[in-house]
Amino acid sequence: MVVACLGDQGADVGPVRGCLAAASPGLVVARQDGVVAVLPVAEGSTDRVIAAVRKALSTMAARDVWPSVGVSGIHSGWLSVPAAYDEATHARRSLSGSPGLRMIEQMSTLDFLVQSQGEDGARLVKPAIRAFLAEDLESNGVFVATLKAYIAANLNAKEAALTLMVHPNTVYYRLERIAERTGCDVRRVDELIDLLLAVRLVRGD
């Protein structure tokens, strides 16, 4: 089975149930925070179920309802429904309120950790990193953008410069500034992961 969470309070369950029943007749209920669907999945029918969820979204869009939808992985047995619900909720929240569909399999481990830890994890962020992020907001986010480009380029500053369309020296300067403000060694993968996790927890991006 899979669990789909449609984060739209007061959404009409009717069209959702109608679209899903054709491909995977299951349990569709309205909750305070939206609609939850528990959908049985036979072997090889996962794509059909996801297509049904997408059809439900199209039907709702025609009614000018644009929910954020999270879909869990496949679980076995009713006792696993709470775990599936948690997965679907994390996937939905990773959309940050934007309409669309996100499956738990599409989330990175880092994204999942950020969503599951929430405010508890954010409290562990060091004051120096918080101060750095506050400064970055005043700089239109250039330091975090540089950090992300640097990581995406496998710690290659020259490639990051190409992505950002700036001179490599600019990237080197910004990385030095990041290291100076946060106390993190930007040449060490473990410290970069820690820093990126802190950024996600505090800024939610």
PAZAPA-4460 file (N, C-alpha, C; in steps of 0.05 Angstrom, whole numbers, plus 32768, in hexadecimal, padded with zeros to 4 digits):
% residues 205
    n_x    n_y    n_z   ca_x   ca_y   ca_z    c_x    c_y    c_z   seq   type   mol
   8011   7FE8   8000   8000   8000   8000   8012   8019   8000     1      M     A
   8006   802F   7FF7   8013   8049   7FF9   8000   805C   8006     2      V     A
   800B   8071   8013   7FFA   8085   801F   8000   80A0   8012     3      V     A
   7FEB   80AD   8009   7FEE   80C8   7FFD   7FE2   80DD   800F     4      A     A
   7FF0   80F2   8014   7FE6   8108   8025   7FE3   8121   8013     5      C     A
   7FCB   812B   8012   7FC5   8143   8002   7FC2   815A   8016     6      L     A
   7FD5   816C   8017   7FD5   8181   802B   7FC5   8199   8023     7      G     A
   7FAB   8196   8023   7F99   81AC   801D   7F81   81AA   802E     8      D     A
   7F80   81BA   8043   7F6A   81B9   8056   7F50   81BF   8049     9      Q     A
   7F3C   81AD   804D   7F22   81B2   8042   7F1F   81A8   8025    10      G     A
   7F33   819A   801A   7F31   8191   7FFF   7F1A   817D   7FFC    11      A     A
   7F0D   817E   7FE5   7EF7   816D   7FDF   7F00   8150   7FDA    12      D     A
   7EF7   813E   7FEC   7F00   8122   7FEA   7EF5   8114   7FD1    13      V     A
   7EDD   811D   7FC8   7ECF   810F   7FB3   7EDF   810A   7F9A    14      G     A
   7EEA   811F   7F8D   7EFA   811A   7F74   7F13   810A   7F79    15      P     A
   7F1F   810D   7F91   7F37   80FE   7F97   7F30   80E0   7F99    16      V     A
   7F1A   80DA   7FA8   7F12   80BE   7FAA   7F0A   80B2   7F8F    17      R     A
   7EFC   80C2   7F7F   7EF4   80B8   7F65   7F0B   80B1   7F53    18      G     A
   7F1F   80C2   7F52   7F37   80BD   7F41   7F47   80A5   7F4B    19      C     A
   7F49   80A2   7F65   7F5A   808D   7F70   7F4C   8072   7F6F    20      L     A
   7F32   8072   7F72   7F23   8058   7F73   7F26   8048   7F59    21      A     A
   7F29   8056   7F43   7F2B   8048   7F29   7F44   8037   7F28    22      A     A
   7F5A   8041   7F33   7F74   8033   7F31   7F7A   8023   7F4A    23      A     A
   7F72   802D   7F61   7F79   8020   7F7A   7F65   8027   7F90    24      S     A
   7F4E   8018   7F91   7F3A   801E   7FA5   7F45   801A   7FC1    25      P     A
   7F46   8030   7FD0   7F51   802E   7FEB   7F42   8040   7FFE    26      G     A
   7F4F   8049   8012   7F42   805A   8027   7F4A   8077   8023    27      L     A
   7F37   8089   801F   7F3C   80A5   801B   7F2D   80B5   8030    28      V     A
   7F3B   80C3   8041   7F2D   80D2   8057   7F37   80EE   8058    29      V     A
   7F25   8100   8061   7F2C   811C   8065   7F36   811F   8082    30      A     A
   7F4C   812E   8085   7F56   8135   809F   7F58   8153   80A2    31      R     A
   7F61   815C   80BA   7F63   8179   80BE   7F77   8186   80AB    32      Q     A
   7F8D   8177   80A5   7FA2   8183   8094   7FA0   817B   8077    33      D     A
   7F89   816F   806F   7F86   8167   8053   7F79   814D   804F    34      G     A
   7F82   813D   803C   7F77   8124   8035   7F8C   810E   8036    35      V     A
   7F85   80F7   8042   7F98   80E1   8043   7F8B   80C9   8034    36      V     A
   7F9B   80BD   8022   7F91   80A6   8013   7FA4   808E   8018    37      A     A
   7F99   8078   8021   7FA7   805F   8025   7FA0   804D   800D    38      V     A
   7FB4   8048   7FFC   7FAE   803B   7FE2   7FBC   8020   7FE0    39      L     A
   7FAC   800A   7FDB   7FB9   7FF0   7FD7   7FC7   7FEF   7FBD    40      P     A
   7FDF   7FE3   7FBD   7FEF   7FE1   7FA5   7FF5   7FC4   7F9F    41      V     A
   7FEC   7FBA   7F88   7FF3   7F9F   7F80   800E   7F9F   7F73    42      A     A
   801B   7F88   7F70   8035   7F86   7F63   8034   7F92   7F47    43      E     A
   8046   7FA5   7F42   8048   7FB1   7F27   8033   7FC7   7F22    44      G     A
   8023   7FCE   7F36   800F   7FE2   7F31   8015   7FFE   7F3C    45      S     A
   802E   8001   7F46   8035   801B   7F53   8031   8032   7F40    46      T     A
   803A   802F   7F27   8038   8045   7F14   801B   804D   7F0F    47      D     A
   800A   8039   7F0F   7FED   803E   7F0A   7FE1   804E   7F22    48      R     A
   7FEA   8047   7F3A   7FE0   8056   7F51   7FEA   8073   7F51    49      V     A
   8003   8077   7F4B   800E   8092   7F4A   8000   80A2   7F34    50      I     A
   7FFA   8095   7F1D   7FEB   80A2   7F08   7FD0   80AB   7F11    51      A     A
   7FC3   809A   7F22   7FA9   80A1   7F2D   7FAB   80B9   7F3F    52      A     A
   7FC0   80BB   7F4F   7FC4   80D2   7F61   7FC8   80EB   7F50    53      V     A
   7FD8   80E9   7F3A   7FDC   8100   7F29   7FC2   8109   7F1C    54      R     A
   7FB1   80F5   7F15   7F97   80FB   7F08   7F86   810A   7F1D    55      K     A
   7F87   8102   7F36   7F78   810F   7F4B   7F81   812D   7F4D    56      A     A
   7F9B   8131   7F4B   7FA6   814C   7F4D   7F9C   815D   7F35    57      L     A
   7F9B   8151   7F1D   7F91   8160   7F06   7F74   8167   7F0A    58      S     A
   7F64   8155   7F15   7F48   815A   7F1A   7F45   8171   7F2E    59      T     A
   7F55   8171   7F43   7F54   8186   7F57   7F5D   81A1   7F4B    60      M     A
   7F71   81A0   7F3A   7F7B   81B9   7F2D   7F65   81C6   7F1C    61      A     A
   7F55   81B5   7F0F   7F3F   81BF   7EFF   7F2B   81CE   7F11    62      A     A
   7F2B   81C8   7F2B   7F19   81D5   7F3E   7F28   81EB   7F4D    63      R     A
   7F40   81F2   7F43   7F51   8207   7F4F   7F59   8200   7F6B    64      D     A
   7F5F   81E6   7F70   7F6A   81DC   7F89   7F86   81D1   7F83    65      V     A
   7F9A   81DB   7F90   7FB6   81D4   7F8A   7FC4   81CA   7FA2    66      W     A
   7FC0   81B1   7FAA   7FCD   81A6   7FC2   7FEA   819E   7FBE    67      P     A
   7FF7   819B   7FD4   8012   818E   7FD5   800D   8171   7FDD    68      S     A
   8018   815F   7FCE   8013   8142   7FD2   802D   8133   7FD8    69      V     A
   802C   8123   7FED   8043   8112   7FF3   803A   80F5   7FF1    70      G     A
   804B   80E3   7FE6   8044   80C7   7FE3   805A   80B6   7FF0    71      V     A
   8051   80A3   8000   8064   8092   800F   806F   807C   7FFC    72      S     A
   8081   806D   8007   8089   8054   7FF9   8075   803F   7FFE    73      G     A
   807A   8027   7FF3   8067   8011   7FF5   806C   8003   8011    74      I     A
   8056   7FFF   801F   8057   7FF2   8039   8044   7FDB   803A    75      H     A
   8049   7FC8   804C   8039   7FB0   804D   802B   7FAF   8068    76      S     A
   8010   7FAB   8067   8000   7FA8   807F   7FF7   7FC2   808B    77      G     A
   7FE0   7FC0   8099   7FD4   7FD8   80A6   7FE5   7FE4   80BC    78      W     A
   7FF5   7FD3   80C9   8006   7FDD   80DF   801B   7FF1   80D5    79      L     A
   8021   7FF0   80BB   8036   8002   80B1   802A   801C   80A6    80      S     A
   8010   8020   80A9   8003   8039   809F   800F   8051   80AD    81      V     A
   8014   8051   80C8   801F   8069   80D4   803B   8071   80C8    82      P     A
   804C   805D   80C2   8066   8062   80B7   8063   806D   809A    83      A     A
   8050   8062   808B   804B   806C   8070   8040   8088   8071    84      A     A
   802F   808E   8084   8024   80A9   8087   803A   80BD   808D    85      Y     A
   804D   80B5   809E   8064   80C7   80A4   8074   80CD   808B    86      D     A
   8079   80B8   807C   8089   80BC   8063   807A   80CF   8050    87      E     A
   8060   80CB   804C   8051   80DC   803A   8051   80F9   8044    88      A     A
   804F   80FC   805E   804F   8117   806A   8069   8125   8065    89      T     A
   8080   8116   8069   809A   8122   8065   809D   812A   8047    90      H     A
   8094   8118   8035   8096   811E   8019   8086   8137   8012    91      A     A
   806E   8139   801D   805D   8151   8017   806A   816A   8022    92      R     A
   8075   8169   803A   8081   8181   8046   809A   818A   8037    93      R     A
   80A7   8177   802A   80BF   817F   801B   80B8   8191   8003    94      S     A
   809F   8193   7FFC   8097   81A5   7FE6   8094   81C2   7FF0    95      L     A
   8096   81C5   800B   8095   81E0   8017   807D   81F0   800F    96      S     A
   8066   81E2   800D   804D   81F0   8007   8047   81F3   7FE9    97      G     A
   805B   81ED   7FD8   8056   81EF   7FBB   8044   81D9   7FB2    98      S     A
   8032   81DD   7F9F   8021   81C8   7F95   8032   81B4   7F85    99      P     A
   8029   819B   7F85   8037   8186   7F76   8037   816C   7F85   100      G     A
   8046   8159   7F7A   8048   813E   7F86   8065   8137   7F8B   101      L     A
   806A   812D   7FA3   8085   8124   7FAA   8083   8108   7FB6   102      R     A
   8092   80F5   7FAB   8092   80DA   7FB6   80AB   80D8   7FC8   103      M     A
   80A8   80C8   7FDD   80BE   80C5   7FF1   80D7   80BC   7FE3   104      I     A
   80D5   80AC   7FCE   80ED   80A2   7FC0   80FC   80B9   7FB2   105      E     A
   80EF   80CF   7FAD   80FC   80E6   7FA0   810C   80F7   7FB3   106      Q     A
   8108   80F2   7FCD   8116   8103   7FE1   8132   80F7   7FE6   107      M     A
   8145   8109   7FE9   8160   8100   7FF1   8160   80FA   800F   108      S     A
   8174   80EB   8018   8176   80E5   8035   8178   80FF   8045   109      T     A
   8186   8113   803A   8189   812D   8048   816E   813B   804A   110      L     A
   815E   813B   8034   8144   8147   8035   8132   813A   804A   111      D     A
   8133   811F   804B   8122   8110   805D   812A   8117   807A   112      F     A
   8144   8118   8080   814D   811F   809B   8144   813A   80A3   113      L     A
   8146   814D   8091   813D   8168   8097   811F   8169   809D   114      V     A
   810F   815B   808D   80F2   815B   8091   80EB   814D   80AB   115      Q     A
   80F9   8137   80B2   80F2   8128   80C9   80FB   8135   80E3   116      S     A
   8111   8144   80E2   811C   8150   80FA   810F   816B   8101   117      Q     A
   8109   817B   80EC   80FA   8194   80EF   8107   81A6   8103   118      G     A
   80F7   81B2   8115   8101   81C6   8128   8115   81BA   813C   119      E     A
   8111   81A0   8143   8124   8193   8156   8140   8194   814B   120      D     A
   8143   818D   8131   815D   818E   8124   8168   81AA   8122   121      G     A
   8157   81BD   811C   815F   81D9   8118   816B   81E4   8132   122      A     A
   8163   81DB   8149   816E   81E5   8162   818B   81DD   8166   123      R     A
   8194   81C9   8157   81B0   81BF   815A   81C3   81D0   8149   124      L     A
   81B9   81E1   8138   81CB   81F1   8126   81DB   8205   8137   125      V     A
   81F5   8206   8132   8207   8217   8141   8201   8234   813D   126      K     A
   8204   8245   8152   81FF   8261   8150   820F   826F   8139   127      P     A
   8228   8266   8135   8238   8272   8120   822C   826D   8104   128      A     A
   8220   8256   8100   8213   8250   80E6   81F9   8260   80E4   129      I     A
   81EB   8263   80F9   81D3   8274   80F9   81DA   8291   80F1   130      R     A
   81F0   829B   80FD   81F8   82B6   80F7   8200   82B8   80D9   131      A     A
   820E   82A4   80CF   8215   82A3   80B3   81FD   82A4   80A1   132      F     A
   81E8   8295   80A7   81D0   8294   8097   81C2   82AF   8098   133      L     A
   81C2   82BC   80AF   81B5   82D6   80B1   81C4   82EA   809F   134      A     A
   81DF   82E8   809F   81EF   82FA   808E   81E9   82F4   8071   135      E     A
   81E6   82DA   806A   81E2   82D2   804E   81C7   82DD   8044   136      D     A
   81B3   82DE   8055   8199   82E9   804C   819D   8307   8044   137      L     A
   81AE   8315   8052   81B3   8331   804B   81C3   8333   8031   138      E     A
   81D0   831D   8029   81E0   831D   8010   81D1   830F   7FF9   139      S     A
   81B7   830E   7FFC   81A6   8301   7FE7   81AC   82E3   7FE3   140      N     A
   81B7   82D6   7FF8   81BB   82B9   7FF7   81D3   82B1   7FE6   141      G     A
   81E6   82C2   7FE1   81FC   82BB   7FCF   820E   82A6   7FDB   142      V     A
   8211   82A6   7FF5   8224   8293   8002   8218   8277   8001   143      F     A
   81FE   8275   8008   81F2   825A   8007   81F0   8250   7FEA   144      V     A
   81EB   8262   7FD7   81EA   825A   7FBB   8205   8250   7FB2   145      A     A
   821A   825D   7FBC   8236   8255   7FB5   823C   823A   7FC2   146      T     A
   8233   8237   7FDB   8238   821D   7FE9   822B   8206   7FDA   147      L     A
   8212   820A   7FD1   8203   81F5   7FC3   8210   81EF   7FA8   148      K     A
   8218   8204   7F9A   8225   8200   7F80   8240   81F1   7F84   149      A     A
   824E   81F7   7F98   8268   81EB   7F9E   8264   81CD   7FA4   150      Y     A
   8250   81C6   7FB4   824A   81AA   7FBA   8241   819C   7FA1   151      I     A
   822F   81A9   7F92   8225   819C   7F79   823B   8197   7F65   152      A     A
   8251   81A7   7F66   8267   81A4   7F54   827D   8191   7F60   153      A     A
   8275   8181   7F74   8288   816F   7F80   82A1   817D   7F8B   154      N     A
   829B   8193   7F99   82B0   81A3   7FA6   82C5   81AF   7F92   155      L     A
   82BB   81B4   7F7A   82CD   81C0   7F66   82C4   81DD   7F63   156      N     A
   82D5   81EF   7F6D   82CE   820C   7F6D   82CB   8217   7F51   157      A     A
   82DC   820E   7F3F   82DB   8219   7F23   82C1   8211   7F15   158      K     A
   82B8   81F8   7F1A   829F   81F0   7F0E   8287   81FF   7F1B   159      E     A
   8289   8204   7F35   8275   8213   7F43   8273   822F   7F38   160      A     A
   828B   823B   7F31   828B   8256   7F26   827D   8257   7F0B   161      A     A
   8280   8242   7EFB   8272   8241   7EE1   8254   8240   7EE5   162      L     A
   824B   8230   7EF9   822E   822F   7EFF   8223   824A   7F08   163      T     A
   8233   8257   7F19   822A   8271   7F24   822F   8288   7F12   164      L     A
   823F   8283   7EFD   8247   8298   7EEA   8256   82AF   7EF7   165      M     A
   826A   82A7   7F08   827B   82BA   7F15   8298   82B0   7F11   166      V     A
   82AB   82C1   7F18   82C7   82BA   7F16   82CE   82A6   7F2C   167      H     A
   82DF   8292   7F26   82E7   827F   7F3B   82F1   828C   7F55   168      P     A
   82FF   82A2   7F52   8309   82B0   7F6A   82F2   82B9   7F7C   169      N     A
   82DB   82BF   7F70   82C3   82C7   7F7F   82B9   82AF   7F90   170      T     A
   82BA   8298   7F84   82B1   8280   7F92   82C5   827A   7FA9   171      V     A
   82DF   827C   7FA3   82F3   8277   7FB9   82EF   828B   7FD0   172      Y     A
   82EA   82A4   7FC9   82E5   82B8   7FDE   82CD   82B1   7FEF   173      Y     A
   82B7   82AA   7FE1   829F   82A4   7FF0   82A2   828B   8002   174      R     A
   82B0   8277   7FF8   82B5   825F   8008   82C6   8265   8020   175      L     A
   82DA   8277   801D   82EA   827F   8034   82D9   828E   8048   176      E     A
   82C7   829E   803E   82B5   82AD   8050   82A3   829A   805F   177      R     A
   8298   8286   8051   8287   8272   805E   8296   8263   8074   178      I     A
   82AF   825B   806E   82BF   824C   8081   82C5   825E   8099   179      A     A
   82CB   8277   8094   82D1   828B   80A9   82BA   828F   80BC   180      E     A
   82A1   8292   80B0   828A   8298   80C0   827F   8280   80CF   181      R     A
   8281   8268   80C3   8274   8250   80CF   8287   823F   80DE   182      T     A
   82A1   8242   80D9   82B5   8230   80E6   82B6   8215   80D9   183      G     A
   82AA   8212   80C1   82AB   81F8   80B3   82C1   81F8   809E   184      C     A
   82CE   81E1   809B   82E2   81DD   8087   82D3   81D5   806D   185      D     A
   82D2   81E7   8059   82C2   81E1   8041   82D0   81CD   802F   186      V     A
   82E8   81C3   8037   82F5   81AE   8027   82EF   8192   8032   187      R     A
   82E1   8191   8049   82DB   8177   8055   82BD   8171   8050   188      R     A
   82B8   8159   8044   829D   8151   803D   828B   8150   8055   189      V     A
   8295   8144   806C   8284   8141   8083   827B   815C   808E   190      D     A
   828D   8170   808E   8285   818A   8098   8273   8199   8085   191      E     A
   8276   8194   806B   8264   81A0   8057   8248   8195   805A   192      L     A
   8246   817B   805E   822C   816F   8062   821E   817A   807B   193      I     A
   822E   817D   8090   8223   8188   80A9   8219   81A5   80A4   194      D     A
   8228   81B4   8095   8221   81D0   808F   8208   81D1   807D   195      L     A
   8207   81C0   8069   81F0   81BF   8057   81D7   81B7   8066   196      L     A
   81D9   81A3   8078   81C3   819B   8089   81B9   81B2   809A   197      L     A
   81CB   81C1   80A6   81C4   81D8   80B6   81B5   81ED   80A6   198      A     A
   81BE   81F1   808D   81B1   8205   807B   8194   81FC   8076   199      V     A
   8191   81E2   8070   8176   81D8   806A   8164   81DA   8082   200      R     A
   816E   81D4   809A   815E   81D5   80B2   8155   81F1   80B9   201      L     A
   8168   8204   80B6   8162   8220   80BE   8151   822E   80A9   202      V     A
   8159   822B   808F   814C   823A   807A   8136   822A   806C   203      R     A
   8136   8210   8070   8121   8200   8063   8123   81FD   8045   204      G     A
   813C   8202   803A   813F   8200   801D   8154   81EB   8016   205      D     A
***
